[in-house]
Every structure is written in structure tokens, then in C-alpha cells.
Amino acid sequence: MNNTLLRVYPSELKIPFEVKKQRSCCMQLTNRTDQYVAFKVKTTNPRKYSVRHACGILLPRSSCNLTVTMQAPMEILSDYHCKDKFLVQSVVVRDGATMKEFVPQLFTKAPGKAIEEFKLRVVYIAANPPSPVPEEEEEEDSSPRSEVMGCEVNRPSLRDVVPTYTGASGEEPSCAEGASVISRLVGEREYATDENQKLQKEMETLRETRSSQQGFSLVFVLLVFMSSIFVGRLMNNGIKA
């Protein structure tokens, strides 16, 4: 059926197969709606697989990552064929619902109650070379922590976590680091502006000083010239006398 509540990724669970080694893979659930959606994950072989975390409540337009772990196989397989499957059930719950209201009856089919189901099959893949296993990483504390039964979350999305986890989104600069860089750039720009203004004032002062010096030199030359003319005339008058 075409799921309208949750987007389940991937459509099949590819788990590396290696004798006597426990291996894992990741499943992502995304709430497509503007409503609160409860989910539950089942498997046809619960002794062989464990899911962290098998149920929870997703906030509108939010998502979470689940880790599916396969117990260490003790025998070598002639092929990688596997008949195991997983089932993801989802149903709309009231706005603001918490895990205290999460009861098995939520997924009991009843007239007028829409319960969506999505099936995933398990596919074994060669573990030589080993395939990378999704690991849980913590987000920066700048984002509010979400809540659900320990569900690993990509962004603020879930309610009533026991315990609370944050999601893996890759290593990116935090908000604090970005703010620090912006603050530093603004400070450098202001400093450069102040220095430019100081330099312009110094240039204006220097021009005024040079202008006054040039005016003084011209007056001095005129005075000397007039003095020499006056002295010359006096000397000429003295000689004539």
C-alpha cells in the first residue's frame, strides 16, 4: 500500500553477513503529515534481531533513525538468501501525545481507524571488505533535544524520550562557531573603518600644515625681497649723498 503517514527508508534492510560477528544497519522514519504519528516496528524473527528503538511518537514533519542489529550468526551460508522481514506500523494520535499514552491498543484494527503498514525484507550482503555500520552521533547542544523511547533523532521531533538521544547529521560548524566568525569579521570591518577615518584626518592635517608652511615661506620671501630693495635704496641714497 502507498504510505501517507510515514516515509520508510531504505525499502529493504541490507545487513553485512559475517560469521560470529554482530552487524547492524539503519532505518529512517519520516512523518509526512502535520499530525502526531505513533509507530511500532516488528520482525518475523525477534530472537535474531533487535531494534533500537522499536516504537515511538513522531512530531509533525519530523524524522528519526532506528538501528537494527542482527545477532552474530554461527554458520556459514551457501548463499545470502534470507526470508526474514520487518513490519513498520503507523497510526495518527492526538496532538501533543506522549509515550505515557503509547499502548498496544493503538495498533488494534477497528472500523474507521487507519493503520498503515510497510514491509521490509532483509538482504544479506558480503562483509568482506566490511561495510560501514551506521553509528549514533550526538548533535550540538544548540538544538533542543527531542523525546521518544530513546529514538535517535535527526532534528527536534519526538516526545517523552527514555533516554533522550540526538541524531546524526554529519559534522558541521555549530551555531556558536558561526556567530563567532561573524562577530570577528564585523569587528575587523569596524577596526578597518576606524583606521581609514584616522588616516583621512591625518592626511587633512598634513595638507593644512603644508599649506600654512607654504604661505609662511612665501611671506618670508616677500619680506626678504622688500627688505633688500629698501636696504638697496638706502645704500644708493647714502652713496649719492
Secondary structure, DSSP 8 states (H G I E B T S, - for coil): ---SSEEEESSEEEEEE-TT--EEEEEEEEE-SSSEEEEEEEES-TTTEEEETSEEEE-TT-EEEEEEEE----S--SS-----EEEEEEEEE-TT--GGG--GGGG---TT---EEEEEEEEEEE-SS-----------TTS----SSS-EESSS-BSS-SS-----------HHHHHHHHHHHHHHHHHHHHHHHHHHHHHHHHHHHHHHHHHHHHHHHHHHHHHHHHHHHHHHHHHH-
